[in-house]
């Protein structure tokens, strides 16, 4: 076999077998690398979402606890006034109007204690943290809770 023939055979082997083989191996490596990168990306995104959800829940619990403490203090303050109103009444009971005034006063006290940035409508931090929980409904239920608690003491 002469040198030209050998060179021709080598060109055929390189051109028809080796180059396509290297391209297939390169393509396989790229597919594996992309799959690996996708898995890592998905894992990082899921971890970040879990962390964000955890932080959201912790912030909600802290916010709820702070509001609960403020409502408890406001109700305790109003209970003293409620007892004075009961003593001043002829039947020893509060009227519906007095009850509504006491509830309104408790809410006003809580709102005064909260910074404006917390309760500023849809852009307030509280709205972002509590989400769909309506602050008025939350306060009404907390007021009722603490009134019942104070009555039992």
Secondary structure by P-SEA (a helix, b strand, c coil): ccaaaaaaaaaaaaaccaaaaaaaaaaaaaaaaaaaaaaaaaaaaaaaaaaaaaaaaaaaaaaaaaaaaaaaaaaaaaaaaaaaaaaacccccccaaaaaaaaaaaaaaaaaacccccccccccaaaaaaccccaaaaaaaaaaaaaaaaaac
